[in-house]
Each structure stands twice: as structure tokens, then as C-alpha cells.
Amino acid sequence: MDGFEERRFDDGRFAHTVFKGGSGPPVIVLHEVAGLSPTTVAFARRLIEAHFSVHLPMFFGRPEQNGTARGLLGLLCVRREFSLLRLGKTSPVGSWVRALARDVSDPAAGPGVGVVGMCLTGGLALASIIEPAVHAAVSAHPGLPAVTPLIPPPLSRRRRGSVDLSASDLDRAAKQDTPVLALRFRHDPVCPPERLDTIGRCFRAELQCVPATLEYDEVCPPIPRAAHSVLTKEYVDDLNHPTAIASGKVVAFLREHLQQQHQ
């Protein structure tokens, strides 16, 4: 984690390591099930290059290491913090994310804090809006509550539109009228389209559906139809690639809502 400062943040209930890099308006980047993978850290560095101060909590695993399998084992250690399967319940670690947002808020750098959640943490970005210091939230391919073939169809239909928030927290977050950017691949099997429909219905949201298939040259291969991680694993560093365009939208969105004082 070259270029990052490391600290331990404890809100009195949970404690996690947080890496901080860059300067400018603060943005909290919440990692996926793979942990602080190299591609997640690369996304954070792109935000740093865009002149944001980036805060990277590590919920489990080790920094800059790949390993979804290791991440799944890590989930066993923090299962009381994440509502992996429960419907209509906010993950308890959401209170920790809000406390972190209050802690890193810097009025001198910009009007508020941005939060980017991805897959496992996509719903946490929405839950963070309850904190007034959060002025922009990005929910990238939110993956909770989990939708699996093992869940009976009636329950599965309800899950497809759920966004890892309790009804009361969803109402509280929606009343903040905080701008939200939500994105997913068009054929993502982990994040159903109904989930973005819910976000669009409940929040002042911009929805971005990224093409899942693309005819491209040999240097930049097509996006797999089962692709999931728009900003990290599937990202291709080419200005014309759909993932690079989506990443650019995230940067523009955060700039619009966190750097208004500097326009």
C-alpha cells in the first residue's frame, strides 16, 4: 500500500484498519468480497489522481491480495457485521461506515464526503446517506441480500428488489435527498435489474447500465456476459471501453457533488 497511511478506526462497536491516500474532498471506498484486491486499490488510485482524498477500510483479508475464496472465509469472521442473507435488515457495520464518514469529513476540502460501495458493500453506500456528512453515494452492482438458486422463487423475487436496508433505514436515507449513482452490468447475475429499479424509485439517483458484451479488438477483449465488478476486476484502461466510461462517470459524479466550492 505504497503512498497510503494506515490507522485503526474504532467506533466503540467495531474496529477496522483504514488506509488513506491523496488529498482533496474525502471519498470512502468500500471493498468487495475479494477484499482490498489490487484492482480495488487501483480504482482508489484513480480517484487519488482525480484529486480526492481516499479512505479504504479493510473489513477482512490483507491489502493488495487477490482471493475471493479468502474473502469468503473472511466473511465468516465478520458475519455479525454483514446481513448476507437476511431480507429487510441493514448490515450492522453501516453504523461504523457512518461514523467513519463523520470522522473524515473536512469542510475545508469540500462540502461533504462521498461513499463508494461495491457488491458486498453496495447497500452500505446507501445506508451511509443517513449521515448528513455524506453528500454523494455510489452503489456499484449491489450484491446483498444474496440471490441464489437455492432460494425458492417467491423469496427470490423479493430479494431481487431489496437493497440491504431495513424499511426504516431506507425511508431515512431517502428523506436525505442525497444524490446517488448506481451502476451494474446489463446481464449481471449477482445484481438483478430490480435492485437498480428500487434505487431509482427511492433515491435521487442516476442509473447506469453497462453493456455486458462488446465486440472489441484483441488488445481489449469483450466483457463476459456474467461480468460483475464494473470498477475493479473487469475494468479496462481504455477511454473507449464501457468500464472506463463508467469509471469516468463515477469521478464526474463525485466532482459535481463534492467539489462545488471549487468550481
LINVEN-V126409 format. One record per residue. RES is the residue in one small letter. OMEGA is omega in whole degrees, 0 to 359 (999 if undefined). NEAR is the number of other ideal C-beta (glycine too) atoms within 12 Angstrom. Layout:
{{RES:OMEGA:NEAR} {RES:OMEGA:NEAR}}
This chain:
{{m:179:24} {d:178:12} {g:180:19} {f:171:25} {e:183:19} {e:175:20} {r:177:20} {r:179:16} {f:183:30} {d:180:16} {d:181:24} {g:179:9} {r:178:17} {f:177:28} {a:179:20} {h:174:33} {t:178:27} {v:176:38} {f:182:33} {k:178:32} {g:176:30} {g:179:27} {s:183:22} {g:179:30} {p:185:39} {p:176:42} {v:175:51} {i:179:49} {v:182:52} {l:188:53} {h:181:53} {e:183:44} {v:178:39} {a:180:37} {g:179:40} {l:182:41} {s:177:33} {p:181:22} {t:175:31} {t:178:44} {v:177:34} {a:176:27} {f:178:41} {a:180:42} {r:176:28} {r:176:31} {l:177:39} {i:178:29} {e:178:19} {a:174:27} {h:170:23} {f:169:41} {s:189:34} {v:179:44} {h:186:41} {l:173:47} {p:175:47} {m:182:36} {f:177:41} {f:179:33} {g:180:33} {r:184:22} {p:176:29} {e:174:25} {q:174:23} {n:173:25} {g:176:23} {t:179:26} {a:177:15} {r:178:20} {g:179:30} {l:175:22} {l:178:17} {g:179:28} {l:179:33} {l:181:16} {c:182:18} {v:185:30} {r:177:20} {r:181:17} {e:183:31} {f:176:41} {s:188:33} {l:185:29} {l:186:23} {r:182:23} {l:176:27} {g:180:23} {k:177:24} {t:176:36} {s:184:42} {p:182:26} {v:177:37} {g:178:43} {s:178:23} {w:179:35} {v:178:46} {r:177:38} {a:178:29} {l:178:39} {a:177:41} {r:184:25} {d:185:24} {v:180:39} {s:183:30} {d:182:25} {p:180:16} {a:182:13} {a:183:25} {g:186:31} {p:181:28} {g:182:35} {v:171:43} {g:178:50} {v:177:53} {v:176:52} {g:185:51} {m:177:50} {c:179:44} {l:186:46} {t:180:52} {g:178:49} {g:179:49} {l:177:50} {a:178:52} {l:179:52} {a:182:45} {s:183:51} {i:178:46} {i:177:32} {e:182:35} {p:180:20} {a:180:32} {v:182:43} {h:179:38} {a:180:45} {a:176:55} {v:177:52} {s:183:52} {a:179:53} {h:182:49} {p:188:50} {g:180:41} {l:359:45} {p:186:35} {a:174:32} {v:182:31} {t:178:19} {p:182:10} {l:182:11} {i:181:18} {p:184:12} {p:181:13} {p:178:10} {l:180:21} {s:180:21} {r:178:15} {r:182:21} {r:184:33} {r:180:29} {g:182:28} {s:186:38} {v:173:51} {d:173:45} {l:172:41} {s:180:25} {a:181:17} {s:179:15} {d:177:31} {l:179:29} {d:180:17} {r:180:25} {a:181:39} {a:182:27} {k:178:16} {q:180:28} {d:178:19} {t:180:38} {p:182:30} {v:170:45} {l:179:42} {a:181:43} {l:179:45} {r:169:42} {f:187:36} {r:183:28} {h:181:22} {d:181:36} {p:183:22} {v:180:32} {c:183:48} {p:179:32} {p:179:26} {e:181:23} {r:176:40} {l:175:35} {d:179:21} {t:179:33} {i:179:44} {g:181:25} {r:188:18} {c:186:31} {f:171:34} {r:195:25} {a:168:32} {e:183:25} {l:182:31} {q:178:32} {c:185:25} {v:179:37} {p:182:26} {a:177:25} {t:185:17} {l:173:26} {e:185:11} {y:183:19} {d:185:12} {e:180:7} {v:179:11} {c:186:20} {p:178:17} {p:176:20} {i:179:32} {p:181:21} {r:179:16} {a:182:18} {a:186:32} {h:190:37} {s:187:40} {v:190:46} {l:187:48} {t:188:40} {k:184:30} {e:185:38} {y:176:35} {v:184:30} {d:177:20} {d:187:19} {l:182:13} {n:182:15} {h:182:25} {p:180:33} {t:177:43} {a:177:26} {i:178:26} {a:178:40} {s:177:40} {g:177:28} {k:178:26} {v:180:45} {v:180:33} {a:179:22} {f:181:37} {l:178:42} {r:183:28} {e:188:23} {h:181:34} {l:183:44} {q:183:27} {q:181:17} {q:186:17} {h:182:15} {q:999:10}}
